[in-house]
Amino acid sequence: MSDLEEMAGARADAPAVPDRMTGQQKLALAVLLGAQFMLAADFSILTVSLPVIGDSLGFSLDHLQWITTGFALPAAGFTLLFGRIADLFGRRKVFLLGIVLLAAASLVGGLAQSSEVLLAARVAQGVATAISVPSALALLTTTFPEGPLRRKALGLNGALLGGGFSAGALLGGLLTELFSWRWSFLINVPIALFVLIGTLLVIPEGRAAVRSRLDVPGAATVTAGMLALVFGITTAGEQGWAHAEVYLWLAAAVVLLVTFWFVELKSANPLVPVRVLKRRTVRWGNFGGFASIAMTTATSFSTTLYMQKVLDFPALTTGVVIGLPGLLTVLGGTIAPRLLGRIGAPAVLALSLVVQCVGYGVLLLLGGGATTGVVLVLVALSVGFFGHAYSLVSYMVSATSGLPDDEQGLATGLTTMSMQIAITLGIPVISAVIAARTSSLSQESPTDAMLGGLHAGVLVLSVFLLVSALIVWLFLGRGRADQEARA
């Protein structure tokens, strides 16, 4: 029996689910959404502050990227492990641990007087994110039963994720400009305190009904494999894809992840049951989310290059222009559940990827004029970010549906891992395309060469989004349609 058949059978036998939230559920939702917004903003809040931080603490230019890399490595490498730990040992308990660690790391980072202390704090923030995000999502999906309420909750969550990521750069620029870069760290402390108190008051504990042993060999191989993968990708972003070290790390990642697969096949208590990885909804839902997040991140990077390298705008202005369309991510996330209820998550996911392809494709019209360029960026990002919000919601719904509550931490761990890898992979790949094309146009003026490189990057990411939409529709959407036709 396929996973879609299982879902259809489950829907037929399941009792009717409520369509209104209780007061307790509303309070829990407010706390979890506050946490998700903080964690999403933390991804990007330091982006425009990096040069200032480097000058303040004496980072050399070639070491400055480690502020971002130090966060990305543990955030992607440990997320699947902690998602499963949350299932086994208590989601609220694990979530609280992550929030406490985030608050402590943010305080240390905000008070850091040396580059070493700040990097240690940034790594700790990445670990805290790996702990907090999947457990928060698992608390969200287990608080609301599958159906309209869960779609609504995940829609609001998608809105806050997209809005938080977009607002992070704007907020970081404002805090740095008005106060100090240190407040990009310190602002987390009072928010984390609010989340801690709210969690203790309104969110019940949740764990698997039968506690099993943690799959240590599986945990070790998948964590090491993910760390090697992310390190290889970030090394490519720093040193270029022609560097031999990149492929050594990527080869190690492949070996470790293949080993993980065989470990899971033989394990009595697998970290990730192979039957879950084989589910159509899990596999292709996560793929669609990966495509959307990777290319949206790459688009934000590309427009930042355009604003600063071609139009010569300052960082704060760039943050405002890129941050304003993020408001449409919030709008899209709040209304997405209505469309999901009508045509289903797979169709919405495929359609949203097409919308992003069209929106970001507008950037192919970019030239050297400041007024026209700003208008095109605002139009492209507004359309693309709106579609991105629908992708976030539909991929979360697809990848977590049909699984029991005691595997929701695993499911949300997989979605978070897809998100982290996408954020890490999108920029290095598209920046390599931009750099290669720019270099090939070295005989042109610097502005024309940069524009040529940006056009090449936008073309690649737009084509990838279109191909991804076709793949999602064929392997996820059509599968659901065929099942419904047989029913």
C-alpha positions, 0 to 999 in steps of 0.5 A, spaced: 500 500 500 502 506 498 503 512 502 497 516 499 493 510 500 494 509 507 493 517 508 486 516 504 484 510 508 486 514 515 482 520 512 476 515 511 476 512 518 478 518 522 473 522 526 471 529 524 476 534 526 474 541 529 475 547 525 476 552 531 482 553 535 481 553 543 483 558 547 489 554 549 491 552 542 491 560 540 496 561 546 500 556 544 500 558 537 502 565 539 508 562 543 511 558 538 510 563 532 514 568 536 519 563 537 519 561 530 520 568 528 526 569 532 529 563 529 528 565 522 530 572 523 536 570 526 538 566 520 539 573 516 540 579 522 547 579 521 548 579 514 548 587 513 552 587 520 558 583 518 563 589 515 561 593 522 563 586 526 569 585 522 572 592 524 570 592 531 573 585 533 578 585 528 576 579 523 580 579 517 576 579 510 577 572 509 575 570 516 569 574 516 564 569 513 565 564 518 560 568 522 555 565 517 558 558 516 559 557 524 552 558 525 550 554 518 554 548 520 551 545 526 544 548 524 544 543 518 548 538 521 544 536 528 537 538 526 535 531 524 538 528 530 535 533 535 528 532 531 528 525 533 531 526 540 525 531 541 520 525 539 523 520 544 525 524 550 519 530 550 518 535 545 517 541 550 523 539 554 528 539 548 525 546 545 526 549 552 533 547 552 534 550 545 531 556 547 535 557 553 541 555 549 539 561 544 538 566 549 545 564 553 549 564 546 546 571 544 548 574 551 555 572 550 555 574 542 552 581 544 558 582 550 564 579 546 570 582 546 574 578 541 573 574 534 574 567 538 568 568 543 563 571 538 565 565 533 563 560 539 557 564 540 555 563 533 556 556 533 552 555 539 546 559 536 547 554 530 546 548 535 540 552 539 537 553 532 538 545 530 535 544 537 529 549 537 526 549 530 524 541 529 521 541 536 517 547 535 514 545 529 513 538 532 509 541 538 505 545 532 503 539 528 501 535 535 498 541 538 493 541 532 490 535 528 491 534 521 486 538 517 484 545 517 487 547 523 493 544 522 493 548 515 492 554 518 497 553 523 502 552 518 500 557 514 501 562 519 508 559 521 510 559 514 508 567 514 512 568 520 518 564 517 518 568 511 517 574 514 522 573 519 528 571 514 526 578 510 525 582 516 532 579 519 536 583 514 532 590 515 532 589 523 539 588 523 541 594 519 536 598 523 539 596 530 547 597 527 545 603 524 541 606 530 545 603 536 550 597 535 551 591 532 551 588 538 543 589 539 543 584 533 545 578 538 542 582 545 535 583 542 534 575 542 535 575 550 528 578 552 524 575 546 527 568 549 525 570 556 518 571 553 518 564 549 520 560 555 515 563 560 509 562 555 512 555 553 512 553 561 505 556 561 501 554 555 504 548 552 504 541 554 509 536 554 509 531 548 513 524 547 512 518 544 508 513 547 513 508 547 520 510 549 525 506 544 533 507 544 536 512 540 540 509 534 547 512 536 550 509 529 545 512 525 545 519 529 553 519 528 553 517 521 547 522 519 550 528 523 557 527 520 554 526 513 550 533 514 556 536 517 561 534 511 556 536 506 555 543 509 562 544 510 563 542 503 558 547 500 561 553 504 568 551 502 565 552 495 562 558 497 569 561 500 574 558 495 570 556 489 568 549 486 574 548 482 578 547 489 580 539 491 578 540 498 570 541 496 570 534 493 573 531 498 568 533 503 562 532 499 565 525 497 566 524 505 558 526 505 556 521 500 560 515 504 557 517 510 550 518 508 550 512 504 552 508 510 547 511 514 542 508 509 544 501 510 545 502 518 537 504 518 535 498 514 538 494 519 537 498 526 532 495 530 530 502 532 532 507 526 533 514 527 529 515 521 525 509 519 526 507 511 519 507 510 518 514 512 524 516 507 520 512 502 513 516 503 512 520 497 509 526 501 515 526 505 520 525 499 517 530 494 514 535 499 521 536 502 524 537 495 519 542 493 521 546 499 528 545 498 528 548 491 523 554 493 528 556 499 534 555 496 532 559 490 529 564 494 536 565 498 540 565 492 535 571 489 536 575 495 543 574 495 543 576 487 539 582 488 544 584 494 549 584 489 545 588 484 543 594 489 550 594 492 555 593 486 551 596 480 547 601 483 552 603 489 546 603 494 548 602 502 547 596 506 541 599 509 537 602 503 539 595 500 536 592 506 529 596 506 528 594 498 529 587 499 525 587 506 519 591 504 517 585 499 517 580 505 511 583 508 507 579 502 510 573 505 506 574 511 500 575 507 501 569 503 502 565 509 496 567 512 491 566 506 495 560 503 491 555 507 484 557 503 488 555 497 490 548 500 484 546 502 481 547 495 486 544 491 491 540 495 498 541 498 501 538 492 498 542 487 499 549 491 507 547 491 507 546 484 504 552 482 508 556 487 514 554 484 512 556 477 510 563 480 517 564 483 520 562 477 516 568 473 517 573 479 524 572 479 525 571 472 523 579 472 530 580 474 533 578 467 530 585 465 535 589 470 540 594 467 544 600 470 538 605 471 537 606 479 530 608 478 528 602 473 532 597 477 529 598 484 522 598 481 524 591 477 527 588 484 521 590 488 516 587 483 520 581 482 521 580 490 514 581 491 511 576 486 517 571 488 516 572 495 508 571 495 509 565 491 515 563 496 510 563 502 505 558 499 511 554 498 513 554 505 506 552 507 505 547 502 511 543 503 510 543 511 503 540 510 505 535 505 512 533 508 508 532 515 501 529 513 499 522 514 505 521 520 503 519 527 504 524 532 510 520 535 514 521 528 512 528 528 519 530 531 522 526 525 518 529 520 519 536 522 527 535 523 527 532 516 523 539 513 528 543 517 534 539 515 531 541 508 531 548 509 538 549 512 541 545 506 537 549 502 539 556 505 547 553 505 547 551 498 543 556 494 548 562 495 554 558 493 551 555 487 548 561 484 554 565 486 559 560 482 554 561 476 555 569 477 562 569 478 563 564 472 559 569 467 562 575 470 569 573 469 567 571 462 565 578 460 572 581 463 573 585 456 566 589 458 566 594 463 565 592 470 558 594 471 556 590 464 560 584 466 556 584 473 550 585 470 551 579 465 553 575 471 547 576 475 542 575 468 546 568 468 544 567 475 537 569 475 536 564 468 539 558 472 535 559 478 528 560 474 529 554 470 531 550 476 524 552 479 520 551 473 523 544 473 522 543 480 515 545 479 514 539 474 517 534 478 513 536 484 507 535 480 509 529 476 511 525 483 507 528 488 501 532 485 499 527 479 500 521 484 495 524 489 490 525 483 491 518 480 489 516 487 483 520 488 481 518 481 481 510 483 477 512 490 
